[in-house]
Amino acid sequence: MQTDIVLVVLFAAILHASWNAMMKVQGDRFMVITLMAFFMSMIGLPFIFYFGLPTPQLWPYVIASGVIHFIYKLMLINAYQHGDFGQVYPIARGGAPLLLLLASLLFLADVKFTNWEIIGSVTLTSGLLLLIFNRGFKSLLANGKGILFAIITAMAIASYTYVDSIGTRISGNALQYMAYFTFADGVPIFMYMLIKRKGSVIPAIKLNYKNGLITAGLSFLSYFLFLWATTHAPIALIASVRETSVIFAVLIGIIFLKEKLGIWKILAAITVLAGLVIMRI
């Protein structure tokens, strides 16, 4: 991959880590995730008026993206409810690029990787997965249900990443596809929240709308940059680099949330850095 594309995706990863760090310290994650998705759809709405409705060729990808993102959010929330954040997050984010790489190698014969790109991607992903041991092996065994939801979440992330990347390539314009995808993603989850929370909706929105707005802005820009990058390099490689957001989230936790460093975090960071270097050979 070209250096400028790597740098763009790394910047997207920093933005992604930033809104996830906000999610980590926020008590009502379901409400913040819902408001983030809804506000992202409001950001995308003016662009829908500008670009017009999706072409018939794009509709299947937009609809599939909305469905998969809805499932992803529900699985992620369940993973956080039943598992430890420090183990759920690395599995969900680190497992996705590995699944994408395997799928690309098995089913996409027209996508070519160098040996170094494959080794680098696997090394980088392995570094992310090392973080699941940060809380100890006993904690890992005790969070079986949360880890199961995290694995399903990783499958959902890999699925929507592929669908959105192909949709963006068909569209030919990352911003245009972002507008369609965010609307298909944000409106259904907001309607689900209105049904689920019923009488407590207004107080919950008042408490969480600021975080929802900030995370929406960060997430919109982050995902737009990621989708743009997928039009210039293999999806599996871009996904691997983007998930370095896990390491940036760890650094944010250490610097701003005063979390402990620990041997597993050090090993993970070194392994991820090695993966990035190998991918550039």
N, C-alpha and C positions, 0 to 999 in steps of 0.2 A: 504493500500500500504506500501511496505517496505521503510524504511527511505532512503536507498541509492538511490532508484529509484526516490523518491521525490527530493532529492538533485540534481541529474542529470538533472531532468526536470526544476528545479528552475534555474540552471546554463544556460540551454537552453533558459529559459525565459529572463534572463539577456542579453544574446547575441541578442535575438529577439528584446528586447527593445532598445538595442544600435543602431541597424541599422534602426529601426523605428524613433529614435530620430534624426538620420542623415537625414532621409527623411523629417522630420518635418521642418528642417531649410533649406532644399534644395528647390529652386524655381521650377525647372523643375522635378516634381515628376514622370511624365510619362517616361521621359528619364532615370532617375535613376532606376526606377523599371524595365524598359526594359533591361538596361545594366546589372543590377544585375542578372536578370534571364538568360541572355545570357552568362555572365561570369560564372555563376553556371553550365551551361551546358558544358562549356569548362573545368571546374574542374572535372566534371563527365565523360567527354569523354575518358580519359585514362583508367578509370575503366571499360568502356564498352568493350574496346579492351582486357582487362584482363579477364573479366567474360564471354565475348561473348554476343550474342544477347539474348533477353528475351525468355523464354520458351513459347510455345503456351498458357499455362495456365496463364501467366503473361501479355500477350499482351493486353487483354481487360482492365486491370487495368492501365497499362501505358498510353494507348490511352485516357481512360476516365479521368485520372489525368491531362493530357495535356489540354484537352478540358475544364475541370472545372477550372483549374488554369488560363487559358486564360480569361474565363468569370469573374472570381474573380478579376483579375487585372483591367479589363475594368470597372466593377462595383465599385471597390474601387476608381479609378481615378474619376469617375463620382460623387461618394459620396463626395470626397474632393472638387470637383469643385462647388457643389451645397450646401454643408453643412460646418459646423464649425468642424475643426479637433478634437477639444476637446470633441465633442459629437459624431461625426461619428466613431472615433476609438474605444471608449468603446463599442458602440453598435455592431460594426462589430466583434470585438474580444470577447466581453463578451457574445454575443448572441449565438455564435457557440457552446461552450461547453454545454449550456443549451439545445440546439436543439439535440445535440448528446446524452445527458443523456436521454431525453424524447424518442428518437428513440430507444435507447438501452433497455429501460424499456418496450416499447410497442412491439418491433419487434424481439428483440434478447433474446429469452427465455433461451438460454444456458449461457448467461452472468449474473453472480450473483453479487449483491451488498449488503453490509451490510446497515442497516438503517443509521448508522453514516456516511458512505461514501456518501449516497444520500443527507443527510442533509448538510454535509460539502460541497459537490459540489454545491448545490443550494445556500448555504450561500456565498461561494466564488464568484460565478457568480453574485449574487445580489450586492456584493460589487463593482464589476467591473462596473455594470450598474448604480450605484449611481453617477458615474462620469459624466453622461450625464446631470446632473442638475448643474454642476459646473459653467456654464455660465448663469444660471438663467432660469426660466420657460418660459419667453418671448422669449428668444433666441431659446429655444427648439421648440416652436410653429412656429417660423419664419423659421426654417430650415427643413420644412416638406419634401421637395424633397430630400434633402441630407440624411435625416433619412431613407426615403424609400429605397434609394440606399444602405444605410448602412445595413438595414435588409436583402436585397437581398445578400449583401456581406457576411453577417453572415451565410446565407444558403449555399453559395458557400464554405465558409471555413469549415463548418460542413461536407459538401459533400466530399471535397477533403481529409479532415482528415480521414474520414472513408475509402475511396477508397485506400489511400496511406497506411493506417495502415494494411488493409487486404492484400494489395499487398506485403507489407513487410513481413507479416507472411507467405504468400505463398512462397515468395522467400527464406525466412530463413536467409537472410543477408541484414541488413539495408543499408550498403554501396552499395551493388549491386543494390538494388531497387532505391536508391538515384541517381545512375548514369543514370538509365533508365528514371526516372521521370524528372530529371533536363533537359535532352536533349529534351524530349517531351514537356516540359514547355518553355524552353528558346528560341529554334529556331523559333517556330511560332510567338511569341510576337515580336521577333527581325525583322522578315520578315514584320509583320504588321507595325512596326515602320518605316521601310524603305519606305513603301507605303504611310504612313500617313504624314511623315515629308518631303519626297522627297528631294528637293534641300538643305534643312537646316540640313541634317543628319550629315555631317562631322563636321561643327562648334559645333553642339550640343554634339556630342560624345567627342570632345576635351574639352569642358567645364565640362563634367559630368563623364568622364571615371574613374577618381580616386575614386570618391564616389561610382561608380558602382562596382569597384574592391573590395573596403573595405566592402561594404554591402553584396556583393556576398560571400566573405569569412565567414563573421559573420552568414549570413543566412544559408549557406551550413552546417556549423558545428551545428548550432542551430537545424535545421530540422533533421539532421542525429541523433542527440542525442534524439530528440523527437520520431522519428520512432523506434529507438532501444528500447526506454522505452515502446512503445505500444506492444512490443512482450513479455513484462513481467507483464503487468497490464491491466485492462479494459481501452479501448480507451477513454471513456467518462471522467474517472477520470484523466487520463494523460492529456487530453485536458484542463480540468479545471485548473490543476496546471500550465500548460504551459501558459495559458492566464493571469497569474499573471504578465506577461510581461507588461501589461497595467499599473500596479502599479509601476514597475521598470521604465517605461517610464516617469511616473509622477515624480518620485524621480530624475531622470536624468534632467528633465525640471526644477525642483526646484533648484538643486545643480549647474548645469552647464549653464542653460539658464535663470537663475534668475527669474523664474516664481513664482507667488504667491502661497502660500500653500492652504488656504481656507478651510472652514468647510467640504465641500463635499469630498475633497481629503483626509482629515483626517478620516472621517467616512468610506470612501471606503477602505482605507488602513487597518483600524481596522477590518472591516467586512471580508476582504480577509484573513487577518491573522487568524481570528476566524475560517473561513472555513477550512484553512489548518490544524489547531489544531484539529478541529472536525473530519476531515478525518483520522487523525492518532489515534483516540480513538479506 
